[in-house]
Amino acid sequence: MKPTSIITRLMIAFGQRFGLCCYLRHLLGQTKTDGRQLDKQWAQFRGLNGSGASKQAPPAQFGPDRNVLWKISTPVGHSSPVIWGNHIFLTGYEPESKTLLALAYHARTGKLLWKRNIPAGGIEKTHKVSNPATSTPVTDGERIYYYFASAGIFVFKFDGTPVWNFPFPTIETANGSGTSPMIAGELLVLNRDELAKATLIALDRRTGKEAWRYVNNVNPRGPGGQSYATPVLWKGNIVLHRRDEVVAHSLADGTRVWWVTVPSSGAATPVATDDALYVATWTLVGEP
């Protein structure tokens, strides 16, 4: 595998989720960040609550050699960049040494601020076009949370100081993990869906202590049956797109509040607005 470019990740993210590149452009112009202004940051997969939208105006023209402040090579990885103030956070993977990486770059210069090797007992099996560094980090403005399906959740301060970690055994799936963690109030929520079971887990974001765990036994498991979606917060509940259903879980204890049956592989992350929830569904055999 060849190293990927951080600017390539940004351009791909812009093409799929309108607003990410212009967000970077806006943030690079800031010198200070108010940690309370979450809506002005790009703090998780697809931005604020996974909406994929930004209030900032997009750049009129951009490309590999046009309106680029800097460009660097990065380790292999499919995570989207998380941007907070002058920090860009990514996950990475070094295939030769089978090393998982938590990475932080300076948004103005592209300089590597720090790199942390993530210990793993084994590396998950992935699809040939994927890799074990697919999960996008999430930040609360004080800490950055990395998830690796081969190892667990690892949390650092913005200067790279470890805070806590929550280990997981190496995941077993048909094609590898694709979900990312999200923050809901004081909780860090993760969709960990694997061949043996599907688990939605919530941890105290400050301490790493488990708050609740919901094991879903509704749908039969099997190859291709894992959810790749990231949970979203909607109307006070955690909403998750799973195989053949969209389900809302209580933020208090993880129990099922409501659900809708849909023919779907459970791959796409829902998009939530104030009054509507949008879910893109798809199956290998097509929809009825």
Protein Blocks (a to p, Z undefined) as FASTA:
>chain_A
ZZddfklmmmmmmmmmghjlmmmmmmmmpcbdcfklmmlpcfbghijhhlopafbdcdfb
dcfkgoiabdcdddedfbdcddehjaccdddddfklopacdddddfklopafbdcddddf
bdcdddfkbcfklbccddehlaccdddfkloccdddfkopafbdcdddddddfkopabdc
ddehjaccdddddfkbccdddddfknopafbdcddfkbccdehiacfbdcddeehiacdd
dehiacdddfklopafbdcddddehlaccdddfkbccdddddfkopZZ
